[in-house]
Amino acid sequence: MHNYIIFGKYIFMEKLITFSINDLAKITNHRSGEIKFGEKMLTIPKDTDPIAFLKSCDAKFVLFGIPEDIGVRANFGRPGAASAWDSAIKSIANIQHNRFSKGNQIIVLGQLDVSQEMKEVENLDFNDVDDRSKLSQLVVKIDKEVSHIICKIVQSGKIPIVIGGGHNNAYGNIKGSALAKGKAINAINFDAHSDFRILEGRHSGNGFSYAFEEGFLKKYFIFGLHENYTSKSVLDIIKKIEDRVRYNTYDSVNIRKEKDFNQEMVNALEFIKNDSYGIEIDLDAIPNIASSAMTLSGFSIEELRQFVTYFAKNKNATYLHICEGAPDLGEEKNNHLIGKLIGYLVTDFIKAATSDKI
């Protein structure tokens, strides 16, 4: 189902599948004596201009899903990240609405329609040069849609919470936010990898380097790089531009204990806080989380939740992006757990972003 919504001179969000009140009801497990997020979250009413609705309603946060793994495939990764949105929205709908966290702070916008693109990649082989070029072209197509939608959400004064998808979508988040703000933004990325690789055609490993090169990303901090999985060439590039791109490594913080986790958060915030910034979370930084590049060593879920809470508190926090989780790659019996983890991160973000600002 496509939604063609005329907006000024533009057809707005034609690639958006809006989430309806009925969709919410279907995934909410109603229980007497309880109120769930699914009963309180807002959706765009039928035949309503989404932008006018976003601007006029009090809810501050907009949930948006990108169910694709094309950028991951283009980066030689294992597909599966397309399944995270479905798992996450089911979990979020069943969080308890109470004094700590309220469902009516959220508008569920819906998901990007990538069905055609996902069909096109089914038989493409990333080891084939021509096929990889086709994968990159599809990522560029998705980039345009993501940046357009994010731009409109930010322009209407709301904070996007984006659930991916691959980390290629960082580019669209950064570009869309920068266009809405009229200037380049900063980003902090909780990740085992830099995603600052060479400009060799778009994929999930170079969203930040493309955004930087094209002038949408001003300052960039990578939090918790894994020393074993960062190439010499990327480290050399970063060294030359350390006034704008900095990092710390997981190994220096949690293994050798040369740096303190909390102090590192303070330092990173100091680096990015003077401009609007995006918070990027790659779930492959957490051990044993089903993702395209799973790890056995990394920060804990508690540390990740503290990280999201800390960076959401600042008034310049512009969006949250949670990506690379792949429930389809997990154990069948427990594939709801990634959705549950995303639910925790979303509510941590909202609680911190609505508390007193730092």
Buried (B, 14 or more C-beta within 10 A) or exposed (E): EEBEBEEEEEEBBEBBBBBBBEBBEEBBEEEEEEBBBBBBBBBBEEEEBBBEBBEEBEBBBBBBBBBBBBBBBBBBBBBBBBBBBBBBBBBBBBBEBEEEBBBBBBBBBBBBBBEEBBEBBEEBEBEEEEBBEBBBBBBEBBBEBBBBBBBBBBBBEBBBBBBBBBBBBBBBBBBBBBBBBEEBBBBBBBBBBBBBBEEEBBBBBBBBBBBBEBEBBBBBBBBBBBEEEBEEEBBEBBEEEEEBBBBBBBBBBBEEEEBEBEEBBEBBBEBBBEBBBBBBBBBBBBEEBBBBBBBEEBBEBEBBBBBBBBBBBBEBBBBBBBBBBBBBBBEEEEBBBBBBBBBBBBBBBBBBBBEEEE
